[in-house]
Amino acid sequence: NLDEVLVDATEQRIPLPQKKRIRNKHHSGKKKDFTLKEQIVSTKQKIILHVADSSPGRAHDYKYFKKTGVGEWLEANPQIKARMDLGYEGSPKDYPKATIVLPVKRNRWHKTLTRSQKIMNTKKARARMPVENNIANLKKFKILADKYRNLKEHYSAIFKSVCFLSNFRTLERIPI
């Protein structure tokens, strides 16, 4: 019974690319380094449902989300609630039929959040913790924790293989 999914992206450092054009595509402002980006969709039980193909680190989380087709899948299944962080701001507007839960963000007109908004953001963050823990568990594998020095063409396959291993481990721990 799938009623809720958690969406998040992660980045992994790569060595300095030789060509400047490629360097610009892979430079991440978030990590201040050259990276590859992966997006995962998982359940509250820490089972990874979907892994998108890798993308250069320069791409914003939301731009990457639109490219992967997860938003269209969420619109086709409105009974499934998606929890995301503020990196996916704008997704409820672009995918109105999907049920997307985002935290409240302060803006220039409302400099501070009210106490109730802060409490709601804390609850939403707690509900999103399994995907963050999932990413941390994936990073326990040395190939995802250190700089990735293999061919970029193989990165998605390696990331998906580690996700399969993680799913196997998670399913092994769930009591029947």
Protein Blocks (a to p, Z undefined) as FASTA:
>chain_A
ZZbdcdddddddddddfblklmmmmpcfklopacddddddddfkopafbdcddddfklcf
klmmmmnommmmmmmmmmbccdddfklgojlmmmmmbccdddddddfklmbacfklmmmm
mmmmmmmmmmmmmmmmmmmpmklmmccfbdfklmmmmmmmmmmmmmmmmmmmpcZZ
